[in-house]
């Protein structure tokens, strides 16, 4: 995990210094921005593996920045940081495409665990739960999921997915017609020891449905099995 580049975006210089110093001591390369104004330029100039993005920023808030990155098909890992501890705020962060969310005051050991989990999801895709694969391209309803190139295509156009959305879809296509409960899905896409945010899997599946279902309100591929979980029907 050493030498992974983590960018801290927080307007509080004390927090910025604390985070960058702590992460440097953990073996990461770090950089810090006090606003989101230079974010795009920084990402153009440097290879960043993960962004610690404060929600409350001057000029443009972190939620808007995260949404913009995902709209641009930027798949850099994002962990939102906020003083708000309400579950609704966490869900909003996940809805705009963040990979995880942590509240202030920050527990550094918890943050480190979350960082490592997101980096594993973003950079490795050796799924211990998946059956032995004889193929890496899966087709359903005009879609082509390429697990080797890590992309989803329809009519030769790539559909932007976050790393978590891609992991979820790969779980589903490699386990068709099987009921998968929320705990299993959370464990597979997080690969970490901390308890997942309540209903975060539902939020992410809702976002995934919006991208692959003809009618996300009446899904035909990712079906809800009441009281049990979800089933993928290709």
GROMACS elastic network, one bead per residue, 0.5 to 0.9 nm:
[ bonds ]
;  ai    aj funct       b0    kb
    1     4     6  0.61228   500
    1    27     6  0.76259   500
    1    28     6  0.75186   500
    1   116     6  0.76917   500
    1   119     6  0.83443   500
    2     5     6  0.87577   500
    2    26     6  0.76953   500
    2    28     6  0.53202   500
    2    29     6  0.78354   500
    3    27     6  0.62240   500
    3    29     6  0.52349   500
    3    30     6  0.88436   500
    4    27     6  0.80853   500
    4    28     6  0.52940   500
    4    29     6  0.58498   500
    4    30     6  0.82813   500
    4    48     6  0.76869   500
    4    49     6  0.61485   500
    4    50     6  0.81523   500
    4   119     6  0.86380   500
    5    28     6  0.60396   500
    5    30     6  0.55591   500
    5    31     6  0.77591   500
    5    46     6  0.87362   500
    5    47     6  0.70510   500
    5    48     6  0.50474   500
    5    49     6  0.52721   500
    5    50     6  0.67394   500
    5    51     6  0.87764   500
    6    20     6  0.84095   500
    6    23     6  0.81192   500
    6    28     6  0.68761   500
    6    29     6  0.62171   500
    6    31     6  0.65904   500
    6    32     6  0.86722   500
    6    48     6  0.60544   500
    6    49     6  0.59454   500
    6    51     6  0.57851   500
    6    52     6  0.72997   500
    7    20     6  0.84067   500
    7    29     6  0.85480   500
    7    30     6  0.57325   500
    7    32     6  0.57237   500
    7    33     6  0.76128   500
    7    48     6  0.66128   500
    7    49     6  0.79904   500
    7    50     6  0.63366   500
    7    52     6  0.61669   500
    7    53     6  0.82336   500
    8    16     6  0.65306   500
    8    19     6  0.74202   500
    8    20     6  0.71422   500
    8    30     6  0.73966   500
    8    31     6  0.61752   500
    8    33     6  0.62799   500
    8    34     6  0.83522   500
    8    50     6  0.86875   500
    8    51     6  0.59473   500
    8    53     6  0.63388   500
    8    54     6  0.82116   500
    9    16     6  0.74580   500
    9    31     6  0.86321   500
    9    32     6  0.58414   500
    9    34     6  0.57947   500
    9    35     6  0.62092   500
    9    36     6  0.68295   500
    9    39     6  0.82224   500
    9    51     6  0.72393   500
    9    52     6  0.60527   500
    9    54     6  0.60380   500
    9    57     6  0.84620   500
    9    62     6  0.85711   500
   10    13     6  0.73431   500
   10    15     6  0.71885   500
   10    16     6  0.60033   500
   10    32     6  0.75793   500
   10    33     6  0.64446   500
   10    34     6  0.50496   500
   10    35     6  0.63369   500
   10    36     6  0.84638   500
   10    52     6  0.80875   500
   10    53     6  0.66408   500
   10    54     6  0.52383   500
   10    55     6  0.84140   500
   10    56     6  0.81448   500
   10    57     6  0.68306   500
   10    81     6  0.86942   500
   11    14     6  0.89098   500
   11    15     6  0.82435   500
   11    16     6  0.75153   500
   11    33     6  0.74057   500
   11    35     6  0.56925   500
   11    54     6  0.79355   500
   11    56     6  0.82501   500
   11    57     6  0.61567   500
   11    58     6  0.73652   500
   12    15     6  0.54524   500
   12    16     6  0.61644   500
   12    17     6  0.86924   500
   12    34     6  0.69459   500
   13    17     6  0.59788   500
   13    18     6  0.84374   500
   13    34     6  0.71559   500
   14    17     6  0.52657   500
   14    18     6  0.61339   500
   14    19     6  0.86003   500
   15    18     6  0.50444   500
   15    19     6  0.59918   500
   15    20     6  0.84484   500
   16    19     6  0.53444   500
   16    20     6  0.61070   500
   16    21     6  0.84578   500
   16    31     6  0.89806   500
   16    32     6  0.63609   500
   16    33     6  0.79778   500
   16    34     6  0.77748   500
   17    20     6  0.53072   500
   17    21     6  0.59487   500
   17    22     6  0.84040   500
   17    32     6  0.80729   500
   18    21     6  0.53192   500
   18    22     6  0.60425   500
   18    23     6  0.85495   500
   19    22     6  0.51873   500
   19    23     6  0.60398   500
   19    24     6  0.84279   500
   19    30     6  0.88266   500
   19   108     6  0.84731   500
   20    23     6  0.52237   500
   20    24     6  0.59829   500
   20    25     6  0.85682   500
   20    28     6  0.87895   500
   20    29     6  0.84963   500
   20    30     6  0.56873   500
   20    31     6  0.67707   500
   20    32     6  0.71449   500
   21    24     6  0.51370   500
   21    25     6  0.62667   500
   21    26     6  0.87615   500
   21    30     6  0.82388   500
   22    25     6  0.51634   500
   22    26     6  0.64774   500
   22   108     6  0.81708   500
   23    27     6  0.65611   500
   23    28     6  0.55522   500
   23    29     6  0.75808   500
   23    30     6  0.69539   500
   23   112     6  0.81705   500
   24    27     6  0.51579   500
   24    29     6  0.60077   500
   24    30     6  0.63803   500
   25    28     6  0.73086   500
   26   112     6  0.87008   500
   33    36     6  0.71192   500
   33    37     6  0.86550   500
   33    38     6  0.73854   500
   33    39     6  0.75696   500
   33    42     6  0.89587   500
   34    37     6  0.86996   500
   34    38     6  0.89660   500
   34    57     6  0.81117   500
   34    58     6  0.86657   500
   35    38     6  0.70893   500
   35    39     6  0.77777   500
   35    57     6  0.60384   500
   35    58     6  0.62403   500
   35    59     6  0.75261   500
   35    60     6  0.78419   500
   35    61     6  0.86973   500
   36    39     6  0.50687   500
   36    40     6  0.80789   500
   36    53     6  0.88569   500
   36    57     6  0.72386   500
   36    58     6  0.78334   500
   36    59     6  0.75973   500
   36    60     6  0.64152   500
   36    61     6  0.76270   500
   36    62     6  0.75496   500
   36    65     6  0.71350   500
   37    40     6  0.75800   500
   37    41     6  0.85355   500
   37    58     6  0.89737   500
   37    59     6  0.75469   500
   37    60     6  0.75774   500
   38    41     6  0.54312   500
   38    42     6  0.60377   500
   38    43     6  0.86930   500
   39    42     6  0.50986   500
   39    43     6  0.62073   500
   39    44     6  0.86273   500
   39    65     6  0.85845   500
   40    43     6  0.52187   500
   40    44     6  0.62651   500
   40    45     6  0.87955   500
   40    69     6  0.86004   500
   41    44     6  0.50158   500
   41    45     6  0.62615   500
   41    46     6  0.86207   500
   42    45     6  0.51716   500
   42    46     6  0.59466   500
   42    47     6  0.86897   500
   42    48     6  0.86024   500
   43    46     6  0.53172   500
   43    47     6  0.64974   500
   43    48     6  0.64315   500
   44    47     6  0.76294   500
   48    51     6  0.73823   500
   48    76     6  0.70691   500
   48    77     6  0.87698   500
   49    76     6  0.57921   500
   49    77     6  0.63342   500
   49    78     6  0.89527   500
   49   119     6  0.72845   500
   49   122     6  0.82757   500
   49   123     6  0.87562   500
   50    76     6  0.56827   500
   50    78     6  0.57335   500
   50    79     6  0.76552   500
   50   115     6  0.78410   500
   50   118     6  0.80429   500
   50   119     6  0.71623   500
   50   122     6  0.89406   500
   51    76     6  0.71957   500
   51    77     6  0.61273   500
   51    79     6  0.62801   500
   51    80     6  0.82394   500
   52    77     6  0.86393   500
   52    78     6  0.61343   500
   52    79     6  0.50419   500
   52    80     6  0.60255   500
   52    81     6  0.66989   500
   52   115     6  0.88936   500
   53    57     6  0.89945   500
   53    62     6  0.59650   500
   53    63     6  0.85747   500
   53    65     6  0.86419   500
   53    66     6  0.81123   500
   53    78     6  0.68337   500
   53    79     6  0.61054   500
   53    81     6  0.57751   500
   53    82     6  0.85738   500
   54    57     6  0.64960   500
   54    61     6  0.78274   500
   54    62     6  0.55868   500
   54    63     6  0.85215   500
   54    79     6  0.85507   500
   54    80     6  0.57776   500
   54    82     6  0.58274   500
   54    83     6  0.89116   500
   55    61     6  0.56727   500
   55    63     6  0.59644   500
   55    64     6  0.87787   500
   55    80     6  0.64132   500
   55    81     6  0.60000   500
   55    82     6  0.53856   500
   55    83     6  0.83156   500
   55    84     6  0.89626   500
   55    93     6  0.85680   500
   56    60     6  0.83764   500
   56    61     6  0.54170   500
   56    62     6  0.62805   500
   56    63     6  0.85378   500
   56    81     6  0.86685   500
   56    82     6  0.70233   500
   56    83     6  0.84647   500
   57    60     6  0.60799   500
   57    62     6  0.63020   500
   58    61     6  0.65549   500
   60    63     6  0.84969   500
   60    64     6  0.66669   500
   60    65     6  0.69515   500
   61    64     6  0.55413   500
   61    65     6  0.64346   500
   61    66     6  0.88750   500
   62    66     6  0.60782   500
   62    67     6  0.85248   500
   62    80     6  0.74757   500
   62    81     6  0.87059   500
   62    93     6  0.88810   500
   63    66     6  0.51609   500
   63    67     6  0.61595   500
   63    68     6  0.85826   500
   63    80     6  0.81111   500
   63    92     6  0.80358   500
   63    93     6  0.63377   500
   63    96     6  0.66747   500
   63    97     6  0.88635   500
   63    98     6  0.85347   500
   64    67     6  0.51273   500
   64    68     6  0.61414   500
   64    69     6  0.87012   500
   64    96     6  0.79674   500
   65    68     6  0.50803   500
   65    69     6  0.62545   500
   65    70     6  0.87787   500
   66    69     6  0.51777   500
   66    70     6  0.63664   500
   66    71     6  0.86308   500
   66    78     6  0.75045   500
   66    80     6  0.86467   500
   66    93     6  0.83015   500
   66    96     6  0.63718   500
   66    97     6  0.64800   500
   66    98     6  0.65876   500
   67    70     6  0.52924   500
   67    71     6  0.61532   500
   67    72     6  0.86803   500
   67    95     6  0.86916   500
   67    97     6  0.62776   500
   67    98     6  0.82747   500
   68    71     6  0.50289   500
   68    72     6  0.62569   500
   68    73     6  0.87519   500
   68    74     6  0.87152   500
   68    96     6  0.86947   500
   69    72     6  0.51057   500
   69    73     6  0.64559   500
   69    74     6  0.52001   500
   69    75     6  0.77930   500
   69    76     6  0.84042   500
   69    97     6  0.85730   500
   70    74     6  0.53035   500
   70    75     6  0.68079   500
   70    76     6  0.88136   500
   70    96     6  0.77370   500
   70    97     6  0.62765   500
   70    98     6  0.86898   500
   70   160     6  0.74208   500
   70   161     6  0.79568   500
   70   162     6  0.72329   500
   71    74     6  0.74138   500
   71   160     6  0.75912   500
   72    75     6  0.88832   500
   72   160     6  0.82757   500
   73   159     6  0.84457   500
   73   160     6  0.53135   500
   73   161     6  0.74508   500
   73   162     6  0.81807   500
   74    77     6  0.89155   500
   74   160     6  0.83908   500
   74   162     6  0.83334   500
   75    78     6  0.85829   500
   75   122     6  0.79291   500
   75   160     6  0.85261   500
   75   161     6  0.77811   500
   75   162     6  0.59226   500
   75   163     6  0.66383   500
   76   122     6  0.75680   500
   76   162     6  0.85876   500
   76   163     6  0.84693   500
   77    98     6  0.74290   500
   77    99     6  0.62853   500
   77   100     6  0.87111   500
   77   115     6  0.88111   500
   77   118     6  0.63852   500
   77   119     6  0.68974   500
   77   121     6  0.86571   500
   77   122     6  0.65211   500
   77   162     6  0.84955   500
   77   163     6  0.76903   500
   78    97     6  0.80008   500
   78    98     6  0.50657   500
   78    99     6  0.53768   500
   78   100     6  0.67726   500
   78   101     6  0.84937   500
   78   118     6  0.80386   500
   79    93     6  0.88510   500
   79    98     6  0.59906   500
   79    99     6  0.58228   500
   79   101     6  0.52560   500
   79   102     6  0.71454   500
   79   114     6  0.82578   500
   79   115     6  0.77055   500
   79   118     6  0.82089   500
   80    90     6  0.84677   500
   80    93     6  0.67471   500
   80    94     6  0.87110   500
   80    98     6  0.66046   500
   80    99     6  0.80768   500
   80   100     6  0.63811   500
   80   102     6  0.62608   500
   80   103     6  0.82850   500
   81    84     6  0.86837   500
   81   100     6  0.89930   500
   81   101     6  0.60410   500
   81   102     6  0.51662   500
   81   103     6  0.56797   500
   81   104     6  0.69059   500
   81   106     6  0.84684   500
   82    85     6  0.74291   500
   82    89     6  0.87486   500
   82    90     6  0.89096   500
   82   101     6  0.79372   500
   82   102     6  0.67325   500
   82   103     6  0.50057   500
   82   104     6  0.57755   500
   82   105     6  0.86957   500
   83   102     6  0.88044   500
   83   103     6  0.55317   500
   83   105     6  0.71508   500
   84    87     6  0.86791   500
   84    89     6  0.67561   500
   84    90     6  0.82914   500
   84   103     6  0.63769   500
   84   104     6  0.74525   500
   85    88     6  0.85994   500
   85    89     6  0.71239   500
   85    90     6  0.74733   500
   85   102     6  0.83515   500
   85   103     6  0.57409   500
   85   104     6  0.78367   500
   86    89     6  0.54603   500
   86    90     6  0.67327   500
   86    91     6  0.89857   500
   87    90     6  0.50236   500
   87    91     6  0.62205   500
   87    92     6  0.86749   500
   87   197     6  0.80620   500
   87   198     6  0.80886   500
   88    91     6  0.50715   500
   88    92     6  0.62360   500
   88    93     6  0.87039   500
   89    92     6  0.51273   500
   89    93     6  0.63492   500
   89    94     6  0.88264   500
   90    93     6  0.51229   500
   90    94     6  0.64342   500
   90    95     6  0.86897   500
   90   100     6  0.84011   500
   90   101     6  0.61748   500
   90   102     6  0.81831   500
   90   103     6  0.88235   500
   90   197     6  0.80460   500
   90   200     6  0.85806   500
   91    94     6  0.50644   500
   91    95     6  0.60550   500
   91    96     6  0.87839   500
   91   101     6  0.88221   500
   91   197     6  0.85108   500
   91   199     6  0.82501   500
   91   200     6  0.66684   500
   91   203     6  0.70879   500
   92    96     6  0.64154   500
   92    97     6  0.89150   500
   93    96     6  0.55387   500
   93    97     6  0.68538   500
   93    98     6  0.57453   500
   93    99     6  0.84982   500
   93   100     6  0.78803   500
   93   101     6  0.69803   500
   94    97     6  0.52639   500
   94    99     6  0.65027   500
   94   100     6  0.67864   500
   94   101     6  0.76004   500
   94   200     6  0.73208   500
   94   203     6  0.72441   500
   94   204     6  0.72326   500
   95    98     6  0.72014   500
   95   203     6  0.65651   500
   95   204     6  0.70263   500
   95   206     6  0.88833   500
   95   207     6  0.70128   500
   97   100     6  0.89751   500
   97   161     6  0.87845   500
   97   162     6  0.64622   500
   97   164     6  0.89384   500
   97   204     6  0.86256   500
   97   207     6  0.88273   500
   98   101     6  0.73728   500
   98   162     6  0.81062   500
   99   118     6  0.67626   500
   99   162     6  0.77497   500
   99   163     6  0.76082   500
   99   164     6  0.66749   500
  100   114     6  0.74636   500
  100   115     6  0.87841   500
  100   118     6  0.75932   500
  100   197     6  0.88612   500
  101   114     6  0.87371   500
  101   197     6  0.87234   500
  102   105     6  0.89512   500
  102   106     6  0.72379   500
  102   107     6  0.88137   500
  102   110     6  0.86528   500
  102   111     6  0.72661   500
  102   114     6  0.85697   500
  103   106     6  0.62092   500
  103   107     6  0.86645   500
  104   107     6  0.79293   500
  106   109     6  0.87849   500
  106   110     6  0.79419   500
  106   111     6  0.70801   500
  107   110     6  0.53541   500
  107   111     6  0.61438   500
  107   112     6  0.87082   500
  108   112     6  0.60637   500
  108   113     6  0.86068   500
  109   112     6  0.51230   500
  109   113     6  0.63408   500
  109   114     6  0.87319   500
  110   113     6  0.51451   500
  110   114     6  0.62658   500
  110   115     6  0.86269   500
  110   194     6  0.80907   500
  111   114     6  0.50966   500
  111   115     6  0.60685   500
  111   116     6  0.86185   500
  112   115     6  0.50483   500
  112   116     6  0.62047   500
  112   117     6  0.85926   500
  113   116     6  0.52556   500
  113   117     6  0.62078   500
  113   118     6  0.87589   500
  113   192     6  0.71814   500
  113   193     6  0.80701   500
  113   194     6  0.80887   500
  114   117     6  0.50395   500
  114   118     6  0.62101   500
  114   119     6  0.85758   500
  114   190     6  0.88130   500
  114   192     6  0.74018   500
  114   194     6  0.81561   500
  115   118     6  0.52804   500
  115   119     6  0.61498   500
  115   120     6  0.86068   500
  116   119     6  0.51086   500
  116   120     6  0.61338   500
  116   121     6  0.86751   500
  116   192     6  0.83527   500
  117   120     6  0.51926   500
  117   121     6  0.63715   500
  117   122     6  0.87392   500
  117   190     6  0.61753   500
  117   191     6  0.60848   500
  117   192     6  0.57141   500
  118   121     6  0.50910   500
  118   122     6  0.61385   500
  118   123     6  0.86239   500
  118   163     6  0.87201   500
  118   164     6  0.88643   500
  118   190     6  0.73067   500
  118   191     6  0.86825   500
  119   122     6  0.50372   500
  119   123     6  0.59779   500
  119   124     6  0.79991   500
  120   123     6  0.54125   500
  120   124     6  0.53976   500
  120   125     6  0.78504   500
  120   190     6  0.86716   500
  120   191     6  0.79485   500
  121   124     6  0.58018   500
  121   125     6  0.67173   500
  121   163     6  0.65734   500
  121   164     6  0.72305   500
  121   167     6  0.78010   500
  121   189     6  0.70858   500
  121   190     6  0.71755   500
  121   191     6  0.78842   500
  122   125     6  0.78907   500
  122   162     6  0.89804   500
  122   163     6  0.57375   500
  122   164     6  0.82089   500
  124   127     6  0.85697   500
  125   147     6  0.85062   500
  125   167     6  0.80382   500
  126   129     6  0.88997   500
  126   130     6  0.85010   500
  127   130     6  0.54322   500
  127   131     6  0.86659   500
  127   171     6  0.87084   500
  127   188     6  0.78401   500
  128   131     6  0.81143   500
  128   188     6  0.86651   500
  129   171     6  0.84835   500
  129   188     6  0.73790   500
  130   133     6  0.78036   500
  130   170     6  0.89363   500
  130   171     6  0.72305   500
  130   174     6  0.66313   500
  130   175     6  0.78198   500
  131   174     6  0.72179   500
  131   175     6  0.83123   500
  133   136     6  0.69843   500
  133   174     6  0.85108   500
  135   138     6  0.76544   500
  135   147     6  0.88997   500
  136   145     6  0.80032   500
  136   146     6  0.58527   500
  136   147     6  0.52537   500
  136   148     6  0.59143   500
  136   149     6  0.88237   500
  137   144     6  0.66176   500
  137   145     6  0.55253   500
  137   147     6  0.63071   500
  137   148     6  0.77545   500
  138   143     6  0.80488   500
  138   144     6  0.56706   500
  138   145     6  0.50697   500
  138   146     6  0.66009   500
  138   147     6  0.81647   500
  138   173     6  0.71875   500
  138   174     6  0.86286   500
  139   142     6  0.67525   500
  139   143     6  0.55329   500
  139   145     6  0.64110   500
  139   146     6  0.89689   500
  139   173     6  0.88400   500
  139   234     6  0.82802   500
  140   143     6  0.52026   500
  140   144     6  0.67730   500
  140   145     6  0.84287   500
  140   173     6  0.87694   500
  140   234     6  0.54701   500
  141   144     6  0.86233   500
  141   234     6  0.72688   500
  142   153     6  0.85438   500
  142   154     6  0.60229   500
  142   155     6  0.72052   500
  143   152     6  0.69904   500
  143   153     6  0.57102   500
  143   155     6  0.75900   500
  143   212     6  0.82058   500
  144   151     6  0.83063   500
  144   152     6  0.57381   500
  144   153     6  0.50704   500
  144   154     6  0.63110   500
  144   155     6  0.87560   500
  144   156     6  0.86707   500
  145   149     6  0.88856   500
  145   150     6  0.76827   500
  145   151     6  0.61134   500
  145   153     6  0.64610   500
  145   154     6  0.89560   500
  145   169     6  0.85691   500
  145   170     6  0.79423   500
  145   173     6  0.86022   500
  146   149     6  0.55404   500
  146   150     6  0.56053   500
  146   151     6  0.54277   500
  146   152     6  0.62754   500
  146   153     6  0.80879   500
  147   151     6  0.67870   500
  147   152     6  0.85331   500
  147   166     6  0.88445   500
  147   170     6  0.72716   500
  148   151     6  0.81206   500
  149   152     6  0.89956   500
  150   163     6  0.89875   500
  150   166     6  0.76353   500
  151   158     6  0.68471   500
  151   159     6  0.75136   500
  151   160     6  0.79376   500
  151   161     6  0.78385   500
  151   166     6  0.77905   500
  152   157     6  0.83339   500
  152   158     6  0.56874   500
  152   159     6  0.55659   500
  152   160     6  0.75010   500
  152   161     6  0.77165   500
  152   166     6  0.81710   500
  153   156     6  0.55616   500
  153   157     6  0.52840   500
  153   159     6  0.58278   500
  154   157     6  0.53094   500
  154   158     6  0.65177   500
  154   159     6  0.72330   500
  155   158     6  0.83970   500
  159   211     6  0.76059   500
  159   212     6  0.89257   500
  160   211     6  0.85218   500
  161   164     6  0.78431   500
  161   165     6  0.56388   500
  161   166     6  0.58142   500
  161   208     6  0.78717   500
  161   211     6  0.83972   500
  162   165     6  0.51123   500
  162   166     6  0.61807   500
  162   167     6  0.85873   500
  163   166     6  0.51456   500
  163   167     6  0.61743   500
  163   168     6  0.86821   500
  164   167     6  0.50006   500
  164   168     6  0.61555   500
  164   169     6  0.85955   500
  164   189     6  0.63109   500
  164   190     6  0.81873   500
  164   204     6  0.77286   500
  165   168     6  0.51108   500
  165   169     6  0.61851   500
  165   170     6  0.85892   500
  165   189     6  0.88457   500
  165   204     6  0.65647   500
  165   205     6  0.74423   500
  165   207     6  0.79042   500
  165   208     6  0.60485   500
  166   169     6  0.51163   500
  166   170     6  0.60909   500
  166   171     6  0.85800   500
  166   208     6  0.85704   500
  167   170     6  0.51051   500
  167   171     6  0.61974   500
  167   172     6  0.86890   500
  167   188     6  0.81794   500
  167   189     6  0.59942   500
  168   171     6  0.51107   500
  168   172     6  0.63078   500
  168   173     6  0.88200   500
  168   185     6  0.72853   500
  168   188     6  0.82923   500
  168   189     6  0.66531   500
  168   204     6  0.84418   500
  168   205     6  0.77097   500
  168   208     6  0.83751   500
  169   172     6  0.50398   500
  169   173     6  0.61820   500
  169   174     6  0.85505   500
  169   205     6  0.88982   500
  169   208     6  0.78536   500
  169   232     6  0.89520   500
  170   173     6  0.52699   500
  170   174     6  0.60943   500
  170   175     6  0.84367   500
  171   174     6  0.54201   500
  171   175     6  0.61168   500
  171   176     6  0.86973   500
  171   185     6  0.80059   500
  171   188     6  0.80657   500
  171   189     6  0.86179   500
  172   175     6  0.50844   500
  172   176     6  0.59653   500
  172   177     6  0.86501   500
  172   178     6  0.83896   500
  172   180     6  0.84608   500
  172   222     6  0.80624   500
  172   230     6  0.89416   500
  172   231     6  0.74623   500
  172   232     6  0.54913   500
  172   233     6  0.85741   500
  173   176     6  0.55599   500
  173   232     6  0.69262   500
  173   233     6  0.84933   500
  173   234     6  0.75200   500
  175   178     6  0.58704   500
  175   179     6  0.86323   500
  175   180     6  0.85502   500
  175   231     6  0.85337   500
  175   232     6  0.74052   500
  176   179     6  0.85775   500
  176   231     6  0.70968   500
  176   232     6  0.51821   500
  176   233     6  0.59681   500
  176   234     6  0.69208   500
  177   231     6  0.57973   500
  177   232     6  0.56218   500
  177   233     6  0.56661   500
  177   234     6  0.82016   500
  178   230     6  0.80666   500
  178   231     6  0.55518   500
  178   232     6  0.69871   500
  178   233     6  0.86948   500
  179   225     6  0.73609   500
  179   228     6  0.71405   500
  179   229     6  0.61751   500
  179   230     6  0.54683   500
  179   232     6  0.78941   500
  180   183     6  0.83954   500
  180   184     6  0.64404   500
  180   185     6  0.67191   500
  180   228     6  0.75348   500
  180   229     6  0.54416   500
  180   230     6  0.53081   500
  180   231     6  0.62602   500
  180   232     6  0.88244   500
  181   184     6  0.54571   500
  181   185     6  0.63793   500
  181   186     6  0.87097   500
  181   227     6  0.89309   500
  181   228     6  0.57724   500
  181   230     6  0.62991   500
  181   231     6  0.88631   500
  182   185     6  0.50884   500
  182   186     6  0.59660   500
  182   187     6  0.84777   500
  182   199     6  0.83941   500
  182   201     6  0.65561   500
  182   202     6  0.79852   500
  182   228     6  0.82131   500
  182   229     6  0.58860   500
  182   230     6  0.78516   500
  183   186     6  0.50965   500
  183   187     6  0.60969   500
  183   188     6  0.85885   500
  183   196     6  0.85316   500
  183   201     6  0.87947   500
  183   229     6  0.89868   500
  184   187     6  0.51669   500
  184   188     6  0.61576   500
  184   189     6  0.87310   500
  185   188     6  0.51530   500
  185   189     6  0.62062   500
  185   190     6  0.83738   500
  185   201     6  0.73013   500
  186   189     6  0.54824   500
  186   190     6  0.58364   500
  186   191     6  0.80526   500
  186   195     6  0.88361   500
  186   196     6  0.65760   500
  186   200     6  0.84062   500
  186   201     6  0.64574   500
  187   190     6  0.53766   500
  187   191     6  0.55559   500
  187   192     6  0.72056   500
  187   193     6  0.85173   500
  187   196     6  0.82568   500
  188   191     6  0.57974   500
  188   192     6  0.89751   500
  189   192     6  0.88533   500
  190   193     6  0.84939   500
  190   194     6  0.89605   500
  190   196     6  0.79523   500
  192   195     6  0.82859   500
  192   196     6  0.89539   500
  193   196     6  0.88523   500
  195   198     6  0.84116   500
  196   199     6  0.82814   500
  196   200     6  0.71542   500
  196   201     6  0.84278   500
  197   200     6  0.54273   500
  197   201     6  0.82466   500
  198   201     6  0.78621   500
  198   202     6  0.88045   500
  199   202     6  0.51401   500
  199   203     6  0.64756   500
  199   204     6  0.88629   500
  200   203     6  0.50524   500
  200   204     6  0.62844   500
  200   205     6  0.86149   500
  201   204     6  0.51257   500
  201   205     6  0.60587   500
  201   206     6  0.84461   500
  202   205     6  0.51491   500
  202   206     6  0.60518   500
  202   207     6  0.86644   500
  203   206     6  0.50868   500
  203   207     6  0.63608   500
  203   208     6  0.87227   500
  204   207     6  0.50514   500
  204   208     6  0.61703   500
  204   209     6  0.85844   500
  205   209     6  0.60274   500
  205   210     6  0.86171   500
  205   222     6  0.81365   500
  206   209     6  0.51185   500
  206   210     6  0.64343   500
  206   216     6  0.75829   500
  206   217     6  0.89688   500
  207   210     6  0.52132   500
  207   211     6  0.68030   500
  207   216     6  0.88506   500
  208   211     6  0.52709   500
  208   212     6  0.64983   500
  208   213     6  0.82401   500
  208   216     6  0.88637   500
  209   212     6  0.52887   500
  209   213     6  0.51927   500
  209   214     6  0.85839   500
  209   215     6  0.82151   500
  209   216     6  0.52903   500
  209   217     6  0.84524   500
  209   219     6  0.70525   500
  209   221     6  0.83067   500
  209   222     6  0.71028   500
  210   213     6  0.59291   500
  210   214     6  0.80425   500
  210   215     6  0.76468   500
  210   216     6  0.51614   500
  210   217     6  0.85162   500
  211   214     6  0.84360   500
  211   216     6  0.81271   500
  212   215     6  0.87323   500
  212   216     6  0.79685   500
  212   221     6  0.82155   500
  213   216     6  0.51779   500
  213   217     6  0.86280   500
  213   218     6  0.82343   500
  213   219     6  0.58687   500
  213   220     6  0.69239   500
  213   221     6  0.69036   500
  213   222     6  0.82305   500
  214   218     6  0.83663   500
  214   219     6  0.74462   500
  214   220     6  0.81621   500
  215   218     6  0.53067   500
  215   219     6  0.58846   500
  215   220     6  0.80596   500
  216   219     6  0.51651   500
  216   220     6  0.84809   500
  218   223     6  0.86566   500
  219   222     6  0.60541   500
  219   223     6  0.60758   500
  219   224     6  0.84595   500
  220   223     6  0.62290   500
  220   232     6  0.85099   500
  220   233     6  0.70979   500
  220   234     6  0.84530   500
  221   231     6  0.78465   500
  221   232     6  0.53785   500
  221   234     6  0.58437   500
  222   230     6  0.64806   500
  222   231     6  0.57106   500
  222   233     6  0.64769   500
  222   234     6  0.85833   500
  223   229     6  0.86000   500
  223   230     6  0.55510   500
  223   231     6  0.51939   500
  223   232     6  0.62523   500
  223   233     6  0.73541   500
  224   227     6  0.87155   500
  224   228     6  0.81398   500
  224   229     6  0.60784   500
  224   231     6  0.65406   500
  225   228     6  0.54749   500
  225   229     6  0.51979   500
  225   230     6  0.53475   500
  225   231     6  0.67893   500
  226   229     6  0.65479   500
  226   230     6  0.82286   500
